[in-house]
Amino acid sequence: MTPSSLPIRPIVDDEWSALGRLLDLAFHETHRPDEWEQFRAVAELDRTLCAFDGDRIVSSSGAYTMELTVPGAIVPAAGVTIVTVHPAYRRRGLLNAMMDRQLADLRDHGEAVAMLWASEARIYGRYGYAVACEQAAVDVARTEAGLVPDAPDTGRLDLELADPTEARDELAAVYDRMRPTRPGYVSRDDGQWFDALFDPEQRRGGSTPLQALLVRDGGTATGYALYRVKPEWDPAGPNGQLELRELQATDAAAYVACWRFLSGLDLTARVSARKMPVDAPLLYLLADHRRARVQRTDALWVRLVRVGEALAQRRYAAPVDLVLDVADGRCPWNAGRWRLAGDETGATCEPTGEAADVRVDTTVLASAYLGDGALAAYAVAGRASESTPGALRRLAAAMSWDPKPWCVHSF
Ligand SMILES: CC(C)(COP(=O)(O)OP(=O)(O)OC[C@H]1O[C@@H](n2cnc3c(N)ncnc32)[C@H](O)[C@@H]1OP(=O)(O)O)[C@@H](O)C(=O)NCCC(=O)NCCS
């Protein structure tokens, strides 16, 4: 039997530890059996899809039942995860077989949208996924960068350091208040919070355990930062690096209070954050922004599983009423002409026989879905075209959104 024709099915409970061993093998990681037991609570076994060679699990994929913030709404979304093929079975079509099966399953499930974080950028475009959300890795020389003199006063706020796991309920309250404020936020249930705060020693690379800085205003948590410090000493003195994993703040004072604390920590020279929004407020708070090095990378990838429903469930920054001729090489049920009509209050997207204004691949629509404004550049790159003059510009303006999408939670 060729690998791509091996049977694919969800795993059952007593196959979980074997799946854990495959994940460690494929991702070059090491977890203890008890850690895999803890992760059992995060998984949705009925939404795993694994290929079996006899009794042996040789590939895996899964989906979490999650919510995604899109422009103007929060919608159900499948969080695609644990995608692997056993190293001895690679490049013989197993991923193709799993992804086609998963897309068909997702079509029949409750979500019109799927999303994932990609280990490598060249894997998922062929399945209709596109980068819908970028992130900025920011590295700040903290003392040289300083703060603008008119940064808000934060004296009234209370700051406390806490164990992240013990502070989880307060972290979750802040995170949930932030979710509607920006496209790209994903829901975190108990399992996802366990994952977000999972902090085994072997992953710290010489840094301290994760710390939670909580900011409170009148007793209510209004912001937090999750960080660790990697101590380092040079002949010239302390040269530690603060690794900021996540910063959430429901108002400007909490944001500034977090940054003031982090950038003022003794024995550190730099603050580095891998997952900041591309329009991170921090960049507008520094007295010398040249002391911040910024590198953009992809963050969340999106797939429009049912394109009409997906486009109807978000809102549009400008009124739009256009016929889109959508190409979709992987999900034929999406291909064809759709009339998209919408504005800031709602939208419809229905099949139509009318003439098309715009021709576009579903991956391009997925890339523009969270509002990052990429559609205009796709048009310049020749990956979308119009038969009605000005239609692409109107579509691009309608699909853009402010603020730009951001997703800090990988899964
Ligand atoms: C990524 C991975 C799942 C691919 O599995 P696979 O069995 O080799 O995939 P397939 O043989 O079905 O290949 C499907 C297609 O993707 C391409 N492809 C697969 N992995 C690729 C990669 N890393 N880079 C570029 N192309 C890749 C194949 O060439 C093939 O192209 P084709 O259909 O045009 O011929 C596997 O290499 C793996 O487990 N990697 C380590 C874990 C990982 O990174 N998982 C992804 C997590 S987001």
The ligand as a Gaussian input file, in Angstrom:
#p B3LYP/6-31G(d) Opt

LIG

0 1
 C        5.373000      19.034000       6.596000
 C        5.092000      17.537000       6.513000
 C        3.837000      17.227000       7.312000
 C        4.904000      17.154000       5.033000
 O        4.572000      15.795000       4.946000
 P        4.791000      14.951000       3.577000
 O        4.293000      13.577000       3.801000
 O        6.199000      15.112000       3.136000
 O        3.831000      15.713000       2.603000
 P        3.359000      15.227000       1.134000
 O        4.278000      14.135000       0.645000
 O        1.915000      14.899000       1.175000
 O        3.619000      16.539000       0.319000
 C        2.588000      17.379000      -0.080000
 C        3.168000      18.461000      -0.928000
 O        3.798000      19.435000      -0.063000
 C        5.166000      19.584000      -0.428000
 N        5.867000      19.754000       0.833000
 C        5.753000      19.001000       1.940000
 N        6.525000      19.501000       2.926000
 C        7.131000      20.595000       2.426000
 C        8.056000      21.520000       2.964000
 N        8.497000      21.411000       4.228000
 N        8.456000      22.530000       2.171000
 C        8.007000      22.624000       0.884000
 N        7.126000      21.768000       0.335000
 C        6.694000      20.766000       1.093000
 C        5.538000      18.317000      -1.146000
 O        6.618000      18.516000      -2.014000
 C        4.249000      18.017000      -1.901000
 O        4.124000      18.829000      -3.034000
 P        3.281000      18.341000      -4.322000
 O        1.904000      17.961000      -3.852000
 O        3.289000      19.552000      -5.215000
 O        4.043000      17.179000      -4.849000
 C        6.280000      16.711000       7.081000
 O        7.439000      17.021000       6.356000
 C        6.543000      16.940000       8.556000
 O        6.008000      16.231000       9.407000
 N        7.400000      17.938000       8.900000
 C        7.791000      18.189000      10.277000
 C        6.623000      18.709000      11.142000
 C        6.035000      19.973000      10.552000
 O        6.721000      20.931000      10.242000
 N        4.697000      19.979000      10.466000
 C        3.938000      21.134000      10.022000
 C        3.442000      21.831000      11.251000
 S        2.689000      23.374000      10.910000

